[in-house]
Amino acid sequence: MFPETTDEQRAAALARAVEARRKRAEIKALLKTGSLTFTDVLERAEEDDLVAGTKIQAIIVSMPGMGKIATKRLMEDIGIADNRTIRGLGKNQRMALIERFS
């Protein structure tokens, strides 16, 4: 079963989850407006575990001109699984995405 947690531990975990959602939403919004580039996100992922753990599908669909269908096709063409995170991208996948979005 799950370990027993105190109210303080649950509150701290909830606060971390809220912060994670806020940060991911901020990155996606900046991508959508063009204030942040795909390469910028990759650079942030090297320093920030939260960004590195973001699903690549969520990042791609946030790029200008990309919708759900175009994202799915691009990921299939490059060979990226639906559940892949930024951290989990291979070198060739990363290069193909940089090429596509630069």
C-alpha positions as a LaTeX table, in Angstrom:
\begin{tabular}{lrrr}
\hline
Residue & $x$ (\AA) & $y$ (\AA) & $z$ (\AA) \\
\hline
Met1 & 0.00 & 0.00 & 0.00 \\
Phe2 & 0.94 & 3.65 & 0.14 \\
Pro3 & 3.10 & 4.95 & 2.97 \\
Glu4 & 1.39 & 7.10 & 5.57 \\
Thr5 & 1.97 & 10.80 & 4.99 \\
Thr6 & 1.41 & 13.72 & 7.26 \\
Asp7 & $-0.78$ & 16.68 & 6.38 \\
Glu8 & 2.36 & 18.78 & 5.95 \\
Gln9 & 3.87 & 16.24 & 3.51 \\
Arg10 & 0.66 & 16.16 & 1.46 \\
Ala11 & 0.50 & 19.95 & 1.40 \\
Ala12 & 4.14 & 20.17 & 0.27 \\
Ala13 & 3.53 & 17.60 & $-2.49$ \\
Leu14 & 0.44 & 19.50 & $-3.63$ \\
Ala15 & 2.41 & 22.77 & $-3.73$ \\
Arg16 & 5.15 & 21.10 & $-5.85$ \\
Ala17 & 2.53 & 19.72 & $-8.25$ \\
Val18 & 0.86 & 23.12 & $-8.62$ \\
Glu19 & 4.24 & 24.75 & $-9.31$ \\
Ala20 & 5.07 & 22.08 & $-11.91$ \\
Arg21 & 1.78 & 22.60 & $-13.76$ \\
Arg22 & 2.24 & 26.37 & $-13.66$ \\
Lys23 & 5.77 & 26.17 & $-15.05$ \\
Arg24 & 4.79 & 23.77 & $-17.85$ \\
Ala25 & 1.80 & 25.95 & $-18.78$ \\
Glu26 & 4.06 & 29.02 & $-18.88$ \\
Ile27 & 6.53 & 27.30 & $-21.23$ \\
Lys28 & 3.73 & 26.15 & $-23.55$ \\
Ala29 & 2.23 & 29.65 & $-23.63$ \\
Leu30 & 5.61 & 31.22 & $-24.45$ \\
Leu31 & 6.12 & 28.69 & $-27.26$ \\
Lys32 & 2.69 & 29.42 & $-28.70$ \\
Thr33 & 3.38 & 33.16 & $-28.85$ \\
Gly34 & 6.86 & 32.66 & $-30.30$ \\
Ser35 & 8.57 & 34.26 & $-27.27$ \\
Leu36 & 10.44 & 31.00 & $-26.67$ \\
Thr37 & 12.03 & 28.76 & $-29.30$ \\
Phe38 & 12.23 & 24.99 & $-29.39$ \\
Thr39 & 16.00 & 25.21 & $-28.86$ \\
Asp40 & 15.41 & 27.41 & $-25.79$ \\
Val41 & 13.21 & 24.68 & $-24.30$ \\
Leu42 & 15.90 & 22.05 & $-24.92$ \\
Glu43 & 18.47 & 24.29 & $-23.19$ \\
Arg44 & 16.14 & 24.80 & $-20.22$ \\
Ala45 & 15.63 & 21.03 & $-20.01$ \\
Glu46 & 19.37 & 20.53 & $-19.46$ \\
Glu47 & 19.23 & 22.66 & $-16.31$ \\
Asp48 & 15.70 & 22.00 & $-15.06$ \\
Asp49 & 14.43 & 18.48 & $-14.27$ \\
Leu50 & 10.83 & 19.67 & $-14.39$ \\
Val51 & 11.22 & 20.87 & $-17.98$ \\
Ala52 & 13.18 & 17.73 & $-18.90$ \\
Gly53 & 10.29 & 15.59 & $-17.64$ \\
Thr54 & 7.73 & 17.37 & $-19.84$ \\
Lys55 & 6.19 & 15.23 & $-22.58$ \\
Ile56 & 7.61 & 16.17 & $-25.97$ \\
Gln57 & 4.14 & 15.87 & $-27.50$ \\
Ala58 & 2.91 & 18.74 & $-25.28$ \\
Ile59 & 5.86 & 20.87 & $-26.40$ \\
Ile60 & 5.46 & 20.16 & $-30.12$ \\
Val61 & 1.70 & 20.81 & $-30.14$ \\
Ser62 & 2.43 & 24.19 & $-28.50$ \\
Met63 & 4.66 & 25.27 & $-31.38$ \\
Pro64 & 3.12 & 27.84 & $-33.75$ \\
Gly65 & 1.41 & 26.16 & $-36.69$ \\
Met66 & 1.31 & 22.74 & $-35.03$ \\
Gly67 & $-1.94$ & 21.03 & $-34.10$ \\
Lys68 & $-2.67$ & 17.59 & $-32.72$ \\
Ile69 & $-2.72$ & 15.86 & $-36.13$ \\
Ala70 & 0.46 & 17.54 & $-37.41$ \\
Thr71 & 2.19 & 16.74 & $-34.11$ \\
Lys72 & 1.18 & 13.08 & $-34.31$ \\
Arg73 & 2.43 & 12.81 & $-37.93$ \\
Leu74 & 5.72 & 14.51 & $-37.11$ \\
Met75 & 6.34 & 12.26 & $-34.13$ \\
Glu76 & 5.55 & 9.17 & $-36.22$ \\
Asp77 & 7.87 & 10.34 & $-39.03$ \\
Ile78 & 10.74 & 10.91 & $-36.59$ \\
Gly79 & 9.97 & 7.77 & $-34.57$ \\
Ile80 & 9.09 & 9.34 & $-31.24$ \\
Ala81 & 6.74 & 7.44 & $-28.92$ \\
Asp82 & 3.65 & 9.27 & $-27.61$ \\
Asn83 & 4.80 & 9.03 & $-23.99$ \\
Arg84 & 8.38 & 10.26 & $-24.59$ \\
Thr85 & 9.68 & 13.16 & $-22.47$ \\
Ile86 & 12.26 & 15.75 & $-23.49$ \\
Arg87 & 14.81 & 13.91 & $-21.35$ \\
Gly88 & 14.09 & 10.67 & $-23.23$ \\
Leu89 & 14.76 & 11.98 & $-26.73$ \\
Gly90 & 17.58 & 10.36 & $-28.64$ \\
Lys91 & 20.29 & 12.40 & $-30.35$ \\
Asn92 & 18.84 & 11.85 & $-33.84$ \\
Gln93 & 15.29 & 12.65 & $-32.67$ \\
Arg94 & 16.53 & 15.84 & $-31.02$ \\
Met95 & 18.40 & 16.89 & $-34.17$ \\
Ala96 & 15.38 & 16.17 & $-36.40$ \\
Leu97 & 13.15 & 18.33 & $-34.18$ \\
Ile98 & 15.69 & 21.17 & $-34.06$ \\
Glu99 & 15.92 & 21.05 & $-37.85$ \\
Arg100 & 12.12 & 21.12 & $-38.16$ \\
Phe101 & 11.62 & 24.07 & $-35.81$ \\
Ser102 & 14.60 & 26.29 & $-36.63$ \\
\hline
\end{tabular}
